């Protein structure tokens, strides 16, 4: 794989994560999953749980965005291997 195709995969992943974060049912599903592993302290309201789950989703999106920015700054190894870099 070259840099462009790898970058495209990561960008598509970010777009999918953004889309999912905008779907209330996805946030609710993440809350359910987090409850199953006892991630929340006792006594949290559903609103607080939803907020934590949404923040997790947006933090993940920010991490993917940072990964893209770092990746864009790197040289394309496929070009380097062909003596172009």
BELBEL-V597363 format. One line per field, one symbol per residue. phi: phi as a letter, one per 20 degrees, with the letter a starting at -180 (. if undefined). burial: + if it has 9 or more other C-alpha atoms within 8 Angstrom, else -. Layout:
phi->???
burial->???
//
This chain:
phi->.egfffffffffffffffgffedgffffffggffffdlfeffnffffffffffffgfffffffffffffffffefefffffemed
burial->--+--++--++-++--++-++----+++-++--++-------------++--++--++-++--++--+-------+-+++-----
//
